[in-house]
Amino acid sequence: MDYPKKKQRWVEHDLTEPGSGGAGVTRRVLAYTDGVMAVENTFEEGAVGALHSHPHTQITYVVSGEFDFTIGGVTRTVRAGDTLLKEDGVEHGCVCRKAGVLLDIFAPMREDFVN
């Protein structure tokens, strides 16, 4: 298994390399180009996505589970079907209340996730 290649047209989930996104978090890099990247994060209950910021706009779609998300100092509980916008430079993080999966879309792509 390995990370998908940039501009790889088909990315089969079973062939992607799971990596650590922190304690209790599994990260899978999915399809990406220079301009956009999809990343799946699977959280165990109680796992924390520490507060941070980066120079990428990030949209998160909650596939499953329940999370307390903080974005720009405001905290809200989100569940399956909810979508969050984190513009570049805005501090954000989360605590997983019920195990679940987040799908993150980054623009531009996160070089640090594949290097």
C-alpha positions in Angstrom: 0.0 0.0 0.0 1.1 3.6 -0.6 -0.3 7.1 -0.8 -2.2 7.8 -4.0 -0.3 9.7 -6.6 -1.1 13.3 -7.5 -3.8 13.4 -10.2 -4.5 9.7 -9.8 -7.9 9.3 -11.4 -9.2 6.3 -9.4 -8.4 5.9 -5.7 -9.5 2.6 -4.2 -10.0 2.9 -0.4 -8.7 -0.5 0.3 -5.4 0.4 -1.4 -4.8 3.6 0.4 -2.2 3.8 3.2 -3.7 4.6 6.6 -1.6 6.9 8.7 -1.8 8.6 12.1 -3.6 11.8 12.4 -2.8 11.9 16.1 -3.9 9.7 19.0 -7.1 7.9 18.1 -7.2 9.3 14.6 -6.5 7.4 11.4 -5.9 9.6 8.3 -6.2 8.4 4.7 -5.1 10.7 1.8 -7.5 10.2 -1.1 -7.6 11.9 -4.5 -5.7 15.2 -5.0 -4.2 17.7 -7.4 -2.1 20.8 -6.7 -5.3 22.7 -6.1 -7.5 20.4 -4.0 -7.2 17.3 -1.8 -9.6 14.9 -0.2 -8.6 13.3 3.2 -10.6 10.9 5.3 -10.1 11.0 9.1 -11.5 8.2 11.3 -11.9 9.2 15.0 -12.2 7.0 18.0 -14.5 8.3 20.7 -12.6 10.8 22.9 -9.9 11.5 20.2 -8.9 15.2 19.9 -8.0 17.2 16.8 -5.8 19.8 18.6 -6.4 23.5 17.9 -4.3 24.6 14.9 -4.4 26.7 11.8 -2.8 26.4 8.4 -2.6 28.3 5.1 -5.3 26.2 3.4 -9.1 26.6 3.2 -10.7 23.4 4.6 -14.2 22.2 4.2 -15.2 19.3 6.5 -18.1 17.0 5.9 -19.2 14.9 8.9 -19.8 11.4 7.4 -20.6 9.8 10.8 -20.3 10.3 14.5 -20.6 13.4 16.7 -17.9 16.1 17.3 -17.5 19.3 19.3 -15.8 21.6 16.8 -14.2 24.9 17.6 -13.7 27.3 14.7 -12.4 30.8 15.3 -13.2 30.6 19.0 -16.8 29.4 18.6 -17.7 25.8 19.6 -20.6 23.8 18.3 -21.7 20.2 18.2 -21.9 18.7 14.7 -23.2 15.4 13.5 -23.5 13.3 10.3 -24.5 15.4 7.3 -23.1 18.7 8.7 -20.5 20.7 6.8 -17.9 23.1 8.3 -15.8 25.9 6.6 -12.4 26.7 8.0 -10.8 29.5 6.0 -7.0 29.7 5.8 -5.4 31.0 9.0 -8.5 30.4 11.2 -7.8 28.3 14.3 -9.9 25.2 14.6 -10.0 21.8 16.3 -12.4 19.2 17.6 -13.2 16.5 20.2 -14.9 13.4 19.1 -18.0 12.6 21.2 -19.1 9.5 19.3 -16.7 7.6 17.0 -17.0 8.8 13.5 -15.5 9.8 10.1 -14.8 13.2 8.7 -14.1 14.0 5.1 -11.8 17.0 4.7 -11.3 18.9 1.4 -8.3 21.2 1.3 -7.5 24.0 -1.2 -4.7 24.0 -2.1 -3.6 20.4 -1.4 -1.6 19.6 1.8 2.0 18.8 0.7 2.8 17.9 4.3 0.3 15.0 4.2 2.2 13.2 1.3 5.8 14.1 2.1 
